């Protein structure tokens, strides 16, 4: 169960990222917040500290003012993804582009610093993707494991931490749809996996990057199709509920 200061902070974060409060605008005082949420002023004070930590507000003795969200920390990504009934597909695509870039850098570093033995975790995962009897959920989980294994293999700690932060915030909003997506293009994935495996074994960073770019584009396409289908389903459900609601008022 969320604490009072978490409730207050969550409400204010939502108000800020949806534009209810403009940049530079003063946020409600601790007294106003404590009255609005029936909470002690200490809870309101803690909520303001959380907003300051997120980089969404400047908190000073005279009050708190909204900062531009472009100055915020990566931790607001999760809040942005949870704003709607479905995650914003454009935001998801932007995050996937960033993660893809980080993974590509990691893979290039991996082959530039070492030769991969045949039983390396990355190669084992790639070979697992060839199996024809994989269900959709297993296939999607293997793709996620592959990306994480490439990040780990790079031994680039700053890169791993940034990617992990994005992964952890994206996963709760995206993974449920990954497991219920349309059938992925297995032939295209198999071809990419084999090209990436060969490039890694040959320690060719340019070939690794080219194979990963095709792999990432397949992932983006798969996600887009899943979101489009869920958006359509959500729209159909809403329309059905609205129709029933109207019908309930007919004489």
Number of C-alpha atoms within 10 A of each C-alpha: 5 8 9 19 23 16 16 23 21 17 12 21 22 17 13 22 17 12 10 11 18 16 15 13 14 16 20 16 16 21 14 13 20 20 13 11 14 11 16 15 17 14 22 26 19 17 24 26 18 19 23 19 14 17 20 26 28 18 17 8 5 8 14 22 19 20 20 14 15 9 11 17 13 14 15 18 18 19 14 18 20 16 13 9 9 15 18 15 16 10 14 21 15 12 17 20 15 15 21 21 17 18 27 23 19 25 25 20 18 22 20 14 11 12 13 17 11 11 9 12 16 25 22 13 20 22 14 17 21 17 12 11 9 14 11 17 15 14 23 21 13 17 20 15 16 20 23 18 19 23 27 18 20 21 14 14 11 9 17 20 12 14 21 15 14 19 18 13 19 20 14 13 17 19 16 11 18 19 16 14 21 15 12 17 12 16 11 12 20 19 15 21 24 17 19 25 21 16 19 26 15 14 19 15 19 11 17 23 21 15 22 22 17 18 21 21 14 17 19 18 14 18 23 17 16 19 22 13 16 16 16 11 12 14 12 12 12 12 12 12 12 12 11 11 11 10 10 9 7 6 4
